[in-house]
């Protein structure tokens, strides 16, 4: 089964209050810390899409619940990037030690480690880029933080829905690219397009989950 690509880009406009909901989301998106609520809202939209009830959009209520969901989503991303932070710390320690000891050998070692780390960053960045959407889907559907790290289920989900999954990632990127034009179009454009891109991503990922159940 295939995704309804066009609907992911337009479904939000069927909500009678879509203008207000998108403006509120756009404003919150640019307020530090408070913008965690937007991530929580996106998860709720994803869950609705997965359930096949994408309209109306979630209401802007239960701000505390949305904040906590968004915070959990951020923590999921932090956990996935821990290997990169650990390698970075090792490099800084070696660099500090080399400077303190004024050792050419240690400096050469740092250079070698840094070169290897660059390759690691690239590989791990690609891995995270591939896995993260599946982790978001799992968390949105189950509401359980640890479900985002059940790698067996995540890889099984991706491999069983690889075509739709790749399309979803591409569409999310396209929506983000389009949102960039809103940034160029100054404040009004930003309020509209950035939050709209979140809704597009939520819908298409929800579709992947729904289609996976239909095929199963």
Secondary structure, 3 states (H helix, E strand, C coil): CCCCHHHHHHHHHHCCCHHHHHHHHHHHHCCCCCCHHHHHHHHHHHHHHHHCCCCCCCCCCCHHHHHHHHHHHHHHHHHHCHHHHHHHHHHHHHHHHHHHHCCHHHHHHHHHHHHHHHHHHHHHHHHHHHHHHHHHHHHHHHCCHHHHHCHHHHHHHHHHCHHHHHHHHHHHHHHHHHHHHHHHCHHHHHHHHHHHHHHHHHHHHHHHHHHHHHHC
